[in-house]
Amino acid sequence: MIPIHELLNRIRWDPEFGRGHFEIGYSARHDDVVQRVALQAVSFPEGDRHAFEVLDEAGQSRRIPFHRVRDVIKDGNVIWQRATPPRAPPGQGQRADIRPRTTPRHCRRDRVFRACWA
């Protein structure tokens, strides 16, 4: 899959590909709600290669990092969508496929803990 920053650059700079109505869906910081904004309402700050800016309802500029972008829609069709990792059921805590951090094997073998964690 093409990285999101490369897709957005192609939309912005390739006149053939950039025709149409584009929307960016991004996740809100504290909710799982995907908010959508038209690409025309988005600005890309000079020198910041990791985020874009959008005006919120109050008229304040908000910086949205690219890792929060969930999908890109062109003329009603999803052309890019971020794969989401599986989530643990509520109350389960950590995902089952993540092992807890343990002491590295060579530290257990040599019993030289200070050198391993320094």
ABEGO torsion letter per residue (X at the ends): XBBAAAAAAAAAABAAAABEBBBBBBBBAABABBBBBBAAABBBBBGBAABBBBBBAAGBBBBBBAAABABBBBGGBBABBBBBBBBBBBGAEBBAABBBBBBBAAAAAAGBAAAAAX
